[in-house]
Amino acid sequence: MTGAPAGSTDARPLGRTLIDTFTKGWSKADVATILSVFTDDAVFLETPFAEPMTGHDAIRTYWADVPYHQSEITASSGEIYAAGPWFSTEFKVLFRRRRTGEWVEARGALFCETAGDKISEMRMYWQRR
């Protein structure tokens, strides 16, 4: 048997659009663009053991620090893998710390669940050096 099961939708195109918008927002330290990919009641986990942040206000609070701490940001993502309403991708971000001038590279994976045309849950797994 080949192809997707009857009635299923390929989430890869939506995932690509959402992640491209997300990484564009991160690269420009544009919190409004980052928030635009999330549902109003979305859940965001920065790391596997972090407390979940729920809703735009909580997610905005987390990402609002980016313009104050990161500069010269380049965020990119890899291929999208999808199953049902879930999609995942690898990501890489390179930025300069504003306070020290030190370059930081972080790599990781994003696991997202969608509701409609937005992300309802995003889990980040990452490591920086």
One Martini backbone bead per residue (centre of mass of N, CA, C, O) as a GRO file, in nm:
protein
  129
    1MET     BB    1   0.097   0.036   0.022
    2THR     BB    2   0.035   0.370  -0.078
    3GLY     BB    3   0.036   0.644   0.081
    4ALA     BB    4  -0.210   0.798   0.230
    5PRO     BB    5  -0.460   0.778   0.414
    6ALA     BB    6  -0.771   0.805   0.412
    7GLY     BB    7  -0.837   1.149   0.507
    8SER     BB    8  -0.562   1.251   0.501
    9THR     BB    9  -0.306   1.497   0.570
   10ASP     BB   10  -0.043   1.677   0.459
   11ALA     BB   11   0.168   1.860   0.690
   12ARG     BB   12   0.419   1.973   0.543
   13PRO     BB   13   0.333   2.245   0.414
   14LEU     BB   14   0.241   2.375   0.676
   15GLY     BB   15   0.503   2.334   0.833
   16ARG     BB   16   0.680   2.503   0.647
   17THR     BB   17   0.531   2.770   0.679
   18LEU     BB   18   0.553   2.793   0.990
   19ILE     BB   19   0.866   2.765   1.015
   20ASP     BB   20   0.946   2.995   0.829
   21THR     BB   21   0.808   3.211   0.999
   22PHE     BB   22   0.950   3.154   1.267
   23THR     BB   23   1.250   3.194   1.164
   24LYS     BB   24   1.206   3.479   1.066
   25GLY     BB   25   1.131   3.599   1.339
   26TRP     BB   26   1.390   3.519   1.485
   27SER     BB   27   1.596   3.658   1.291
   28LYS     BB   28   1.434   3.951   1.357
   29ALA     BB   29   1.312   3.975   1.640
   30ASP     BB   30   0.988   3.902   1.580
   31VAL     BB   31   0.732   3.844   1.783
   32ALA     BB   32   0.479   3.866   1.603
   33THR     BB   33   0.567   3.648   1.403
   34ILE     BB   34   0.594   3.419   1.598
   35LEU     BB   35   0.294   3.432   1.708
   36SER     BB   36   0.142   3.379   1.428
   37VAL     BB   37   0.173   3.046   1.455
   38PHE     BB   38  -0.018   3.058   1.702
   39THR     BB   39  -0.243   2.982   1.900
   40ASP     BB   40  -0.399   3.129   2.162
   41ASP     BB   41  -0.364   2.828   2.334
   42ALA     BB   42  -0.084   2.758   2.324
   43VAL     BB   43   0.195   2.535   2.364
   44PHE     BB   44   0.522   2.590   2.525
   45LEU     BB   45   0.846   2.420   2.507
   46GLU     BB   46   1.180   2.471   2.545
   47THR     BB   47   1.206   2.207   2.718
   48PRO     BB   48   1.134   1.898   2.838
   49PHE     BB   49   1.138   2.023   3.164
   50ALA     BB   50   0.962   2.249   3.122
   51GLU     BB   51   0.734   2.468   3.166
   52PRO     BB   52   0.449   2.534   3.042
   53MET     BB   53   0.338   2.759   2.794
   54THR     BB   54   0.025   2.943   2.787
   55GLY     BB   55  -0.026   3.137   2.546
   56HIS     BB   56   0.055   3.439   2.418
   57ASP     BB   57   0.165   3.579   2.671
   58ALA     BB   58   0.375   3.363   2.750
   59ILE     BB   59   0.522   3.349   2.477
   60ARG     BB   60   0.594   3.648   2.459
   61THR     BB   61   0.770   3.663   2.711
   62TYR     BB   62   0.989   3.476   2.611
   63TRP     BB   63   1.052   3.623   2.321
   64ALA     BB   64   1.111   3.924   2.424
   65ASP     BB   65   1.427   3.873   2.488
   66VAL     BB   66   1.570   3.848   2.215
   67PRO     BB   67   1.632   4.156   2.139
   68TYR     BB   68   1.822   4.186   2.414
   69HIS     BB   69   2.029   3.912   2.359
   70GLN     BB   70   2.007   3.905   2.037
   71SER     BB   71   2.220   3.905   1.744
   72GLU     BB   72   2.270   3.822   1.436
   73ILE     BB   73   2.036   3.631   1.333
   74THR     BB   74   2.025   3.271   1.240
   75ALA     BB   75   1.749   3.086   1.121
   76SER     BB   76   1.692   2.731   1.067
   77SER     BB   77   1.570   2.450   0.867
   78GLY     BB   78   1.457   2.148   0.785
   79GLU     BB   79   1.298   1.890   0.726
   80ILE     BB   80   0.973   1.775   0.703
   81TYR     BB   81   0.786   1.582   0.940
   82ALA     BB   82   0.482   1.376   0.920
   83ALA     BB   83   0.186   1.308   1.148
   84GLY     BB   84  -0.079   1.418   1.099
   85PRO     BB   85  -0.081   1.701   1.315
   86TRP     BB   86   0.221   1.640   1.304
   87PHE     BB   87   0.551   1.799   1.327
   88SER     BB   88   0.902   1.804   1.219
   89THR     BB   89   1.232   1.955   1.298
   90GLU     BB   90   1.520   2.092   1.240
   91PHE     BB   91   1.752   2.328   1.401
   92LYS     BB   92   1.925   2.651   1.354
   93VAL     BB   93   2.118   2.885   1.557
   94LEU     BB   94   2.277   3.209   1.512
   95PHE     BB   95   2.439   3.424   1.759
   96ARG     BB   96   2.482   3.732   1.932
   97ARG     BB   97   2.573   3.849   2.223
   98ARG     BB   98   2.516   4.156   2.345
   99ARG     BB   99   2.692   4.167   2.610
  100THR     BB  100   2.969   3.997   2.484
  101GLY     BB  101   2.981   3.895   2.161
  102GLU     BB  102   2.919   3.610   2.161
  103TRP     BB  103   2.899   3.319   1.992
  104VAL     BB  104   2.601   3.121   1.913
  105GLU     BB  105   2.511   2.773   1.891
  106ALA     BB  106   2.202   2.612   1.797
  107ARG     BB  107   2.060   2.282   1.824
  108GLY     BB  108   1.759   2.102   1.701
  109ALA     BB  109   1.414   2.027   1.783
  110LEU     BB  110   1.079   2.023   1.648
  111PHE     BB  111   0.751   1.972   1.798
  112CYS     BB  112   0.429   1.978   1.630
  113GLU     BB  113   0.097   2.088   1.672
  114THR     BB  114  -0.207   2.114   1.500
  115ALA     BB  115  -0.467   2.376   1.444
  116GLY     BB  116  -0.540   2.405   1.160
  117ASP     BB  117  -0.309   2.682   1.070
  118LYS     BB  118  -0.167   2.613   1.354
  119ILE     BB  119   0.006   2.610   1.653
  120SER     BB  120  -0.066   2.425   1.962
  121GLU     BB  121   0.227   2.279   1.981
  122MET     BB  122   0.564   2.328   2.123
  123ARG     BB  123   0.872   2.140   2.110
  124MET     BB  124   1.197   2.178   2.246
  125TYR     BB  125   1.520   2.050   2.138
  126TRP     BB  126   1.842   2.151   2.276
  127GLN     BB  127   2.177   2.276   2.189
  128ARG     BB  128   2.463   2.454   2.301
  129ARG     BB  129   2.796   2.638   2.201
   0.00000   0.00000   0.00000
